[in-house]
Amino acid sequence: MRHGHVPGRNFRPPLRLAPGGLLRVEVSDACAERLPRAPGAAAEPDDESGRGPALVAAFADRWGTEVGPEPHKTVWAELG
């Protein structure tokens, strides 16, 4: 897993079993001003990043973003 790094802004990727037996993966950081690119917004061939949301959408049953408390955001995915 690779996640963007800004000095002083750490992230944590907990895994937990959600109700209904779903595996929930979360990545939280203190960069709420930058939300993930929509899965349909394909990265350009020369882009060094930007493919994560499409990969997550391909494998996850559900995924989304929660913002707050400021300046935090959490991107989560659930897999059955």
C-alpha positions in Angstrom: 0.0 0.0 0.0 1.3 3.4 -0.9 -0.2 6.6 0.5 0.8 10.2 -0.2 3.1 11.7 2.4 3.2 15.3 3.5 5.7 16.1 6.3 3.8 16.2 9.7 0.7 14.5 8.3 0.7 10.8 9.2 -1.8 8.1 8.3 -3.0 4.9 9.8 -4.5 1.9 8.0 -6.6 -0.1 10.5 -8.4 -3.3 9.5 -11.5 -4.5 11.3 -14.4 -6.9 11.0 -17.6 -4.9 10.4 -21.1 -6.0 11.0 -22.2 -8.7 8.6 -18.7 -10.2 8.3 -17.3 -7.5 6.1 -13.6 -6.6 6.3 -13.4 -2.8 6.6 -10.1 -1.1 5.6 -9.6 2.6 6.5 -6.9 5.1 5.7 -7.1 8.3 7.6 -5.0 11.4 7.2 -5.0 15.1 8.0 -5.5 16.3 4.4 -9.3 16.8 4.0 -8.7 19.3 1.3 -7.6 16.5 -1.1 -10.3 13.9 -1.7 -9.7 10.8 -3.8 -10.3 11.0 -7.5 -13.5 9.3 -8.7 -12.9 5.8 -10.0 -14.0 6.7 -13.5 -11.5 9.5 -13.7 -8.6 7.5 -15.2 -5.0 8.5 -14.6 -3.1 9.6 -17.6 -0.5 7.0 -18.9 2.4 9.2 -17.6 0.9 9.9 -14.2 2.9 8.5 -11.3 -0.2 8.1 -9.1 -4.0 8.3 -9.2 -5.0 4.7 -9.9 -5.8 3.8 -6.3 -9.5 4.7 -6.4 -10.1 2.6 -9.5 -8.3 -0.4 -7.9 -10.3 0.0 -4.7 -13.6 0.2 -6.6 -12.7 -2.9 -8.6 -12.1 -5.1 -5.5 -14.4 -3.6 -2.8 -18.1 -4.2 -2.4 -18.5 -0.6 -1.1 -16.1 2.3 -0.5 -16.4 6.0 0.3 -14.9 9.0 2.1 -15.8 10.6 5.4 -14.5 14.1 6.3 -14.0 15.3 9.8 -13.2 16.3 12.3 -11.3 18.9 10.4 -8.7 18.6 9.0 -9.1 14.8 8.8 -10.5 12.5 6.2 -11.0 8.8 6.1 -11.2 6.7 2.9 -12.8 3.3 3.6 -13.5 0.1 1.7 -15.6 -2.9 2.7 -15.0 -6.4 1.3 -17.3 -9.3 1.8 
